[in-house]
């Protein structure tokens, strides 16, 4: 049985699309999964791990005002990360994540396990919210799988 990373790789390859990633809370885990697939260099452009707010601002162009207004863990930041990553990595599609992996880091209204993921493509940019219930490693793994599942769904929806 193929893993989700192989399935999205096959879809990207078949559709002639390239992928970039901007990871925060997953810390490079999605990149690791993508590059486990032989031949991923055909469609994978690379990633930027923007763990700190300053890296989000400096490396992929998230606006400081957006972080101040909504917080780093927000749909707005996930979307700006994805949009900026698509530009910086010159990729057809860029995925991004920001979240509270745990066990610490929770704030009022932003519990451990809260993740926002972003997807940017030439037709638009959007985000999704997820609430995971595991420990740190489980939350990171669940976020990586959720974002790759969304990518698969998105790719299957393209003509």
Steps between C-alpha positions, in 0.01 A plus 500: 500500500628845407548761766335841462839651407530255208143570389550877492836451330335295225230765458748788488712311248201410283369857501843654440478717812771596747467517878657718767454498877519753779500315829480633851351268762578187295867600496588337167300180546296554182819560301641179645193304390500650148872431448462137613338441158749401228482751214361781716764732351284502185228704673628612841662846508595511865393643830553781744462425870383824657476406865536850642276794422802692371582219254141507376540873435857498361497183290150477351360849544232453765403850606595592855160670536325171419687320779432783746129514414416129472794315659741260331249214533224637278345438159632836382861408579464151348375658177775765490758226563364291212478798264848622589646151473353452153676819390834433677521136390356566152259209546163443338346403834624579849379356827559659839429417863497686826379360830541410865661155507517491881536421777553871570426806290124512543344844541147631556293361212794309350529161668767237454423312180364802310648521150424715199618380162519707186499410132591745225464441125463743211120473531502611862608452859301350784541348843353231721482463876578177684485404867711195587491324836837324524840565650754717317617230257146379434379855431785564257435170321124565486560849357737364235250234397211750499683745274607225259142366492376850418758524221384167360136615512596830335700332221221252429265798460713667234416444133 
